Amino acid sequence: MGIRENALSVLKKTKGIDFKVIEKEVNRANLYYTKDQQLESSLQANRKIVEVTIYKKCGDKLGKHTFPLVTDVKKDINEKIKDAISMCSLTKHKTFEIPKKVSKVKVKIADPDIVAAFKKNNIEDKLKRFALRLINEFESYKNEAKLNSFEVFTSHINTKIENSCGLKQSSEETGAYIELVVTAFINGRENEFYPRVNLRRLNEFKIKEAVQEYCRTAKDVLISYRPNKFKGSVILTGEAIREFFAPELSLNPLVMHCFSKLKYKDMSRYTKGEYVTNKPIIGDKLTIISNPLVDYNTGSREFDGDGIPAKKLTLIDEGRFKNYIAEKQYADYLDQEPSGPLGVIEIKPGMRSMSQVYSSKKQVYEIVSFSSFVPNELSGDFAAEIRLGYMVERGRKIPFKGGMFTGNVFDLFSNAFFSREMIKLAGYCGPKSLRFENATVAGMG
Amino acid sequence: MNKLKNTEIKKYKLFFKKLVDEMSQYGHYSQVLFLHKIKNVIQKDDKETDSYQLEDFGVKLRLFTGEHFLEYGTSLFDQKLLKKEAAKLAKRANKIKVKNPLKIPKEDKFLDKNFSTKSIRDPRRLSLKSKIKLLEDIHGKVSGKSKTIINTRAVYSEYFETKIFVSEDRALYQDISGCRLIVMPIVQTQLGEIRYHFEGFFEPGCEVFDLKPKQIKDIVHKANKVAEATKIKSGKYTVIMSPEVAGLLAHESFGHGFEADTLFKGRAKAEEYLGKEIASEQVSILDNPSLEGRNGSYFFDDEGQLANETYLIKNGIVKSPITDMYSAIRLNKERTANGRLESFDHKPYSRMSNTYFAPGNEKKESMLSSVRDGFYLHYSSGGMEDPKGWGVQIQGVLAERIFNGKLTGEFFYEVGITGFLPEILINIQGVGKKLEVKGAGSCGKGHKEWVRVSEGGPHLKVKNLDLA
């Protein structure tokens, strides 16, 4: 009997409570290559996480406490449950129902190759072959750029959820994360590009195409200039548009305000059916869909933290707020169905072609990469340093680096245009480019 | 989580030494790191009170082949399994032929030490019920205290961290605790925009709850100011940085660029400045995990190096990088206690701990009075490193206008700081007397590998700073 089984056996015998048990088994294999492609470290690890949530009615309130278990000793489990029950009497929630048995949805989020490699215990060999191919591909660019260093991370995760109301869910997923430092050089000067790629399947990483693009981008960084202050049309493309809608360290404020938890706490600015922007929309009307069912996308998942199955959900429709993302507790409070997890952010395309998006009599700025896009999730304000951008004028593109793209997302979308060409990236499926009018880049001079 | 008894510590150390012996049977340098971390979190807002616990528990076995590391980590504490895996690592390493193996330096004398954090009010001795009451009390003093405040979040978190490190030449144990308090009033502007103000506090024990009435008053005052704050007109300004903002500049902009693994890869612009002047004589930046009772404090790093202070910049001259074991050997630099990892299933990197500007001679008041027209920068929500380009990104700054040497009460929300780091450092014109290292956050390497850190400094006066 393992930790999960022992916990379930003790919990089922404990009277007067409801519970949820989540078990995650995570296997990892990573390779870290340092300067000149020397292997610095090879790591393999496994981790089992068992997390228990106890729910207990305390008068007209519901107590809730979550804790992890690292032991399978029943006496210790009992003690932890006792502590959690006493914590329940101290935490105060308006009552809500524990989810009951639910249907299951399937989405492909596990790479059969990574799964097999972990099972056969030859994942390290697989990663070394991948690394060698990557290193070799850079040989063709050795006079202008090099692979300075890189790291490859893979994971295989099995998740099980079970609660006291008969709900059971399980999923298997994989992840591959590649982080590279590509250095371009010319006449004793050098500069770098630092791409990070998140995937479900390792073989989705097209080495030849990626290396070509990274070397070209690193060369542009090398010859870039430091921009002056600019006010006008700003276009987001590539990684910048992905990071704008699906930032890695936070949520886009447009999405953040769609959470029912925020609404319940009086912190959401949205009202159903009303425009989400600060000013009337004169550009393309924004439509955002949460889609957790996109095969092999890192933004996809089969169920949320309560085991509620994933589904596609329109959050903002033609500029107006439509649906909340709601976990069971806050769905109950707002008297609606739970939505399942947030998924891949899908943006409806616009009418303009890529060349129309760029078309301008005046100078426009294109941003392809941020240092890190971390907006204020509540106010919508942001100030993000530009890792690489282009000043575009009469068909010419001159690279720049530095300065800050600043503004407020709720202001910008009143005058924005999307391309009709689409792109699929980690956590984002939508237009290839997005143009904001009257946007600001704070310069460095 | 109770502290381990001495007899238990001894037992663990003995077992881990056996694993080290197993791994080094063919002469390879080996180490074992055991970690157990518990974090309790209580959150209170106007609608509900919530609590949860997080736990991280595992063992890492690590062996150096003379060229690279082989690492194995597991959350299963099974002695048989660990012995088997230790033997497997030794056999794998023995098959790898290394031409000119690198050597890890060893101590002549075996080092056996135990360390523990000291706090005024030990969080283990106070019940969770009492902590909830203290949190509710603070929440109640801010919630609804002005009509602009629409909700107030108060979050208390405490961590208890046990680590045991064993290698051929040392057996170390440390027990660290820390308590954080965040008070965050959410406000609504007249135009309906939702904003927040936050204040974070850190102490090694429950003394973190001991907020003075003036501090509470200041939280409510600033929340009101955030609600009426406007946007700054971008440009170059003379500013006074608070210790929090100064610390972020030291950490994000300089510290990351002076991590030895980044330096070894040739990714750090700092390399061009080693031994050279980068700022005026009054400017020094340190990284110091041995600073007592701060969020980034520890007694030894995750590779068994005892904590010490490192001058990154001393009197304006760029000095030594912070190092992990691998980078120190490769670069032939002195080991500093900065080899840190997120958990047992991660690799250690060169990482900062408590990073701060050293105090200077000036009074805050005289620095303020010397500014005719500029800004006081209260705090920031974060930043991002750019070690190769030394571009600066600090975002979410709350700024207050200074006019004729006085704070005006006119606030600006979500200001960004940008620029080229050497230009900012050379423009530091004044360094305050009083050192404050209050940061209570976490730091990632890029977007991953999170470790707890702190940052700070005295007040700094900087001219020609790009604000947007």
Chai-1 contact restraints between the chains, C-beta under 6 A:
chainA,res_idxA,chainB,res_idxB,connection_type,confidence,min_distance_angstrom,max_distance_angstrom,comment,restraint_id
A,R28,B,D345,contact,1.0,0.0,6.0,A-B,restraint_1
A,Y32,B,K347,contact,1.0,0.0,6.0,A-B,restraint_2
A,T34,B,K265,contact,1.0,0.0,6.0,A-B,restraint_3
A,K35,B,F264,contact,1.0,0.0,6.0,A-B,restraint_4
A,K35,B,K265,contact,1.0,0.0,6.0,A-B,restraint_5
A,L39,B,H68,contact,1.0,0.0,6.0,A-B,restraint_6
A,E40,B,H68,contact,1.0,0.0,6.0,A-B,restraint_7
A,E40,B,Y326,contact,1.0,0.0,6.0,A-B,restraint_8
A,S41,B,H68,contact,1.0,0.0,6.0,A-B,restraint_9
A,S41,B,F69,contact,1.0,0.0,6.0,A-B,restraint_10
A,S41,B,E71,contact,1.0,0.0,6.0,A-B,restraint_11
A,S41,B,K347,contact,1.0,0.0,6.0,A-B,restraint_12
A,S42,B,L70,contact,1.0,0.0,6.0,A-B,restraint_13
A,L43,B,E71,contact,1.0,0.0,6.0,A-B,restraint_14
A,L43,B,K347,contact,1.0,0.0,6.0,A-B,restraint_15
A,Q44,B,Y72,contact,1.0,0.0,6.0,A-B,restraint_16
A,A45,B,G73,contact,1.0,0.0,6.0,A-B,restraint_17
A,A45,B,D345,contact,1.0,0.0,6.0,A-B,restraint_18
A,N46,B,T74,contact,1.0,0.0,6.0,A-B,restraint_19
A,R47,B,S75,contact,1.0,0.0,6.0,A-B,restraint_20
A,R47,B,D345,contact,1.0,0.0,6.0,A-B,restraint_21
A,K48,B,S75,contact,1.0,0.0,6.0,A-B,restraint_22
A,H65,B,S51,contact,1.0,0.0,6.0,A-B,restraint_23
A,T66,B,Y52,contact,1.0,0.0,6.0,A-B,restraint_24
A,F67,B,Q53,contact,1.0,0.0,6.0,A-B,restraint_25
A,P68,B,E55,contact,1.0,0.0,6.0,A-B,restraint_26
A,V70,B,E55,contact,1.0,0.0,6.0,A-B,restraint_27
A,V70,B,F57,contact,1.0,0.0,6.0,A-B,restraint_28
A,M87,B,S51,contact,1.0,0.0,6.0,A-B,restraint_29
A,L90,B,K129,contact,1.0,0.0,6.0,A-B,restraint_30
A,L90,B,I132,contact,1.0,0.0,6.0,A-B,restraint_31
A,T91,B,T49,contact,1.0,0.0,6.0,A-B,restraint_32
A,T91,B,D50,contact,1.0,0.0,6.0,A-B,restraint_33
A,T91,B,S51,contact,1.0,0.0,6.0,A-B,restraint_34
A,K92,B,E48,contact,1.0,0.0,6.0,A-B,restraint_35
A,K92,B,T49,contact,1.0,0.0,6.0,A-B,restraint_36
A,H93,B,E48,contact,1.0,0.0,6.0,A-B,restraint_37
A,N148,B,K265,contact,1.0,0.0,6.0,A-B,restraint_38
A,S149,B,K265,contact,1.0,0.0,6.0,A-B,restraint_39
A,E192,B,K388,contact,1.0,0.0,6.0,A-B,restraint_40
A,E248,B,H447,contact,1.0,0.0,6.0,A-B,restraint_41
A,K265,B,K47,contact,1.0,0.0,6.0,A-B,restraint_42
A,K265,B,N151,contact,1.0,0.0,6.0,A-B,restraint_43
A,D266,B,I150,contact,1.0,0.0,6.0,A-B,restraint_44
A,D266,B,N151,contact,1.0,0.0,6.0,A-B,restraint_45
A,M267,B,N151,contact,1.0,0.0,6.0,A-B,restraint_46
A,M267,B,I186,contact,1.0,0.0,6.0,A-B,restraint_47
A,M267,B,I194,contact,1.0,0.0,6.0,A-B,restraint_48
A,R269,B,I194,contact,1.0,0.0,6.0,A-B,restraint_49
A,S371,B,M384,contact,1.0,0.0,6.0,A-B,restraint_50
A,S371,B,D386,contact,1.0,0.0,6.0,A-B,restraint_51
A,S371,B,Q393,contact,1.0,0.0,6.0,A-B,restraint_52
A,S372,B,M384,contact,1.0,0.0,6.0,A-B,restraint_53
A,N376,B,E414,contact,1.0,0.0,6.0,A-B,restraint_54
A,L378,B,I194,contact,1.0,0.0,6.0,A-B,restraint_55
A,L378,B,Y196,contact,1.0,0.0,6.0,A-B,restraint_56
A,S379,B,E193,contact,1.0,0.0,6.0,A-B,restraint_57
A,S379,B,R195,contact,1.0,0.0,6.0,A-B,restraint_58
A,D381,B,E414,contact,1.0,0.0,6.0,A-B,restraint_59
A,A383,B,Q395,contact,1.0,0.0,6.0,A-B,restraint_60
A,A383,B,G416,contact,1.0,0.0,6.0,A-B,restraint_61
A,A383,B,A468,contact,1.0,0.0,6.0,A-B,restraint_62
A,E385,B,G391,contact,1.0,0.0,6.0,A-B,restraint_63
A,E385,B,Q393,contact,1.0,0.0,6.0,A-B,restraint_64
A,E385,B,T418,contact,1.0,0.0,6.0,A-B,restraint_65
A,G402,B,G391,contact,1.0,0.0,6.0,A-B,restraint_66
A,M404,B,G416,contact,1.0,0.0,6.0,A-B,restraint_67
A,M404,B,T418,contact,1.0,0.0,6.0,A-B,restraint_68
A,M404,B,A468,contact,1.0,0.0,6.0,A-B,restraint_69
A,T406,B,G416,contact,1.0,0.0,6.0,A-B,restraint_70
A,T406,B,A468,contact,1.0,0.0,6.0,A-B,restraint_71
A,A442,B,S234,contact,1.0,0.0,6.0,A-B,restraint_72
A,A442,B,A468,contact,1.0,0.0,6.0,A-B,restraint_73
